[in-house]
Amino acid sequence: MTTRKLPALAERLRRGLRRLARPAWTGYFRTQPLSNEWGLDRGTPVDRVYIDQFLAHHRRDVGGRVLEVRDSNYTTRFGNAVTAAEVLDVDPTNPLTTRVADLAAADEIPADTFDCIILTQTLQFIPDVPAAVRHTHRMLKPGGVLLCTVPSVSRLAPRYGLERDYWRFTPASCRVLFGERFGPDRIEVRGWGNVLAGVAFLMGMAAEELSERELNRQDDYFPLIVTVRAVKAPRA
């Protein structure tokens, strides 16, 4: 076993011990979640399973010049012939940032710049969501692809406090929001999850505490997250 694998193994063991010490079933009798980190300290957060499945399905789109928010983790994991991986953040102290800008006011970033933009679990923290969608559309090259995920069910994010977590989304709202900018025939919108996945996520359970069948059961009336693939129209 390489030394690189040892920390990962130790982290898996630590998360497994936390699941044993505080079993999932005890969450039904608590008024506080099992985890304050969406289950990250117990294993894999439930919403990340769906995000990973979405990006893996569309990994052919993650190529050329790619922009991602805060870091380039998903670009690295799912990239296909990436020529440049850039990172957008409003925080200039982020050492990974290559583009400092507010996504809702990103006029300094030239139009028609990126082949792909990955925007995961971000729009809920932006007050002017239509402006953010407008700028992502503007920054994409003609034929470029936006891969976006947004929460439909989630606790408020502790790191942003009670004043900066603004929105939750539905498939219907995403069809309107992205369809107005990209065109309704150039977007694919899907809800992911079911009532058990939603309850588990709110309780702070990890995906490892649900079966594959439970995770993959699709109920359109109980989406946990909503995903959007939007393609900018090519030049006429």
C-alpha positions in Angstrom: 0.0 0.0 0.0 1.4 3.4 -1.0 1.8 6.2 1.6 -0.7 8.3 -0.5 -3.5 5.7 0.2 -2.9 5.7 3.9 -4.6 9.0 4.7 -7.6 8.1 2.5 -7.9 4.8 4.3 -7.7 6.4 7.7 -10.4 8.9 6.7 -12.7 6.1 5.5 -12.2 4.3 8.8 -12.9 7.4 10.8 -16.1 8.0 8.9 -17.1 4.4 9.4 -16.5 4.7 13.1 -18.7 7.7 13.3 -21.5 5.9 11.6 -21.2 3.0 14.1 -21.0 5.4 17.1 -24.1 7.3 16.0 -26.3 4.9 13.9 -28.6 6.4 11.3 -31.8 5.1 13.0 -31.1 7.3 16.0 -31.7 10.4 13.7 -35.4 9.8 13.7 -35.5 10.6 17.5 -33.3 13.7 17.4 -34.1 17.3 16.8 -30.5 17.9 15.7 -28.9 16.3 12.6 -26.5 13.4 12.8 -24.0 15.6 11.0 -23.5 19.3 10.6 -21.6 18.8 7.4 -24.3 17.1 5.3 -22.9 13.7 6.2 -19.4 14.5 5.0 -17.9 13.5 8.3 -19.8 10.1 8.1 -19.1 9.4 4.4 -20.3 10.8 1.1 -23.1 13.4 1.2 -26.2 12.1 -0.5 -26.4 15.1 -3.0 -22.9 14.4 -4.2 -23.9 11.0 -5.4 -26.3 12.6 -7.8 -23.9 15.4 -8.8 -21.2 12.8 -9.6 -23.7 10.7 -11.7 -24.8 13.9 -13.6 -21.2 15.0 -14.4 -20.1 11.4 -15.2 -23.0 11.1 -17.7 -21.9 14.4 -19.4 -18.2 14.1 -19.1 -17.9 14.4 -22.9 -18.9 18.1 -22.4 -16.0 18.8 -19.9 -13.3 19.6 -22.4 -11.5 22.5 -24.0 -11.4 25.6 -21.8 -13.3 24.8 -18.6 -14.4 27.2 -15.9 -15.4 26.0 -12.4 -16.3 27.8 -9.2 -13.9 27.8 -6.1 -11.7 24.9 -7.4 -11.2 22.6 -10.4 -12.0 19.3 -8.6 -14.8 18.3 -11.0 -12.8 19.4 -14.0 -10.0 17.2 -13.0 -12.2 14.2 -12.2 -14.5 14.3 -15.2 -12.4 16.3 -17.7 -12.1 15.1 -21.3 -9.4 16.7 -23.4 -9.3 19.8 -21.2 -6.9 22.4 -22.6 -7.3 24.9 -19.7 -8.9 24.6 -16.3 -9.8 28.0 -14.8 -11.4 28.8 -11.4 -13.8 31.6 -10.6 -14.3 33.0 -7.1 -15.5 36.2 -5.7 -12.8 35.7 -2.9 -9.4 37.0 -4.1 -7.6 35.2 -1.3 -8.5 31.8 -2.7 -5.1 30.6 -4.0 -6.8 28.5 -6.7 -8.6 31.4 -8.3 -7.7 32.4 -11.8 -10.7 34.7 -12.3 -11.9 37.0 -9.5 -15.4 38.1 -10.1 -19.0 38.0 -8.8 -20.8 35.7 -11.2 -23.8 38.1 -11.2 -21.5 41.0 -12.3 -18.8 39.4 -14.2 -18.5 42.0 -17.0 -14.7 41.9 -16.9 -14.6 38.3 -18.2 -14.8 38.4 -22.0 -17.7 36.9 -23.8 -17.3 33.6 -25.8 -14.4 32.4 -23.6 -15.2 29.0 -22.3 -16.2 25.6 -23.9 -17.7 24.4 -20.6 -18.7 25.9 -17.3 -19.3 23.7 -14.3 -21.5 25.4 -11.7 -22.4 23.1 -8.8 -24.5 24.1 -5.8 -23.7 27.8 -6.2 -26.7 29.7 -7.5 -28.5 29.5 -4.1 -25.9 31.9 -2.7 -26.3 34.6 -5.4 -29.0 37.2 -4.8 -29.5 38.0 -8.5 -29.8 34.5 -10.1 -31.0 35.7 -13.5 -27.9 37.9 -13.8 -25.6 35.0 -13.0 -27.3 32.8 -15.6 -27.0 35.7 -18.1 -23.2 35.9 -17.5 -22.6 32.2 -17.7 -24.4 32.2 -21.1 -22.4 35.2 -22.2 -19.0 33.7 -21.2 -19.7 30.4 -23.0 -18.4 30.1 -26.6 -21.1 29.4 -29.2 -21.9 25.7 -28.8 -20.4 25.7 -25.3 -22.1 23.8 -22.4 -23.2 24.8 -18.9 -23.4 21.9 -16.4 -25.3 23.2 -13.4 -26.7 21.7 -10.2 -28.9 23.4 -7.7 -30.5 22.3 -4.4 -34.2 21.6 -4.1 -33.9 20.3 -0.5 -31.2 21.4 1.8 -30.4 22.8 5.2 -29.1 26.4 5.3 -25.3 26.5 4.8 -23.6 27.2 8.1 -20.5 28.8 6.5 -22.7 31.5 4.9 -24.8 32.2 8.0 -28.5 33.0 8.0 -28.2 36.0 5.7 -26.6 34.6 2.5 -28.4 31.3 1.6 -31.2 32.7 -0.6 -32.8 30.1 -2.9 -34.1 26.6 -3.5 -35.1 25.4 -6.9 -37.5 23.1 -8.7 -37.3 21.5 -12.2 -40.1 23.9 -13.3 -38.2 27.0 -12.1 -35.0 25.9 -13.8 -36.8 25.4 -17.1 -38.0 29.0 -16.9 -34.8 30.4 -15.6 -32.4 28.7 -18.1 -34.9 28.4 -20.9 -35.3 32.2 -21.1 -31.6 32.7 -21.7 -30.5 29.5 -23.6 -33.8 28.7 -25.3 -36.2 25.9 -24.1 -35.0 23.5 -26.8 -31.4 23.9 -25.7 -31.7 22.8 -22.1 -32.1 19.4 -20.3 -33.5 19.7 -16.8 -33.8 16.8 -14.3 -34.7 16.3 -10.7 -32.7 13.6 -8.8 -33.8 11.8 -5.6 -36.8 10.7 -3.6 -38.3 11.3 -0.2 -35.9 8.9 1.6 -32.9 10.5 0.0 -34.2 13.9 1.0 -34.9 12.9 4.6 -31.4 11.2 4.9 -29.7 14.3 3.5 -31.5 16.6 6.0 -30.7 14.2 8.9 -27.0 14.3 8.0 -26.8 10.6 6.9 -24.1 9.6 4.5 -24.9 7.9 1.1 -23.1 4.8 2.4 -26.0 4.3 4.8 -28.5 3.9 2.0 -28.6 1.1 -0.5 -28.0 1.7 -4.2 -31.7 0.9 -4.8 -32.8 3.5 -2.3 -30.5 6.1 -3.8 -31.4 5.4 -7.4 -35.2 5.4 -6.8 -36.5 8.4 -8.8 -39.6 10.3 -7.6 -40.2 13.4 -9.6 -42.3 14.9 -6.7 -39.3 14.7 -4.3 -36.2 16.0 -6.0 -33.2 16.5 -3.7 -31.2 18.4 -6.4 -32.0 19.7 -9.9 -29.5 19.4 -12.7 -29.3 21.5 -15.9 -27.4 20.9 -19.1 -27.6 24.1 -21.2 -26.0 24.6 -24.6 -25.3 28.0 -26.1 -26.6 28.4 -29.6 -23.9 28.3 -32.3 -23.3 31.4 -34.4 -25.7 31.7 -37.3 
